Amino acid sequence: QVLGDVERATECVLRGSLAGGRLIGFHLDDERRLVGAVIHGQAADVAVELEELLRRGVVIDDPTRLLDGNLRPADAVVA
């Protein structure tokens, strides 16, 4: 599932893998603003959470936090 506008992204941070059955690709622009996401094998509430983050136009201070599979997307964007 593709959310937002991944075409505007200049950076993509991948959490998980297609081979592993679960993936979130966080797509960031030059200002590290979350502009899109690609998800696979995630619960519906993760898509809803990501859509809200996209609407808010959150800026990611520390993109390495996006890699932490123990954090929900909303928790990963807060440094």
Steps between C-alpha positions, in 0.01 A plus 500: 500500500633843405412800715573865428723617216808277483609677179600807703738297716876536483566240772338173598551326833396133489381312807464127452496323164267353241671163549421521871136580423493840672629827361465873553680735264508850645544752216657832599563820305810724514382650829444151648124557487300179473336526157408138432510143617483152353367227725467126466380246755405765757182526705237747379561728798861555384369638169262731687785618725726568201224689318464727805876562511492584128211744552697671779811526282731380776873562473722210604783621725669159525426268203680210672209477747279399206695172481393390849232237452409525868371855450169591343543749214368791710745418778791466255457852360534664841865547596 
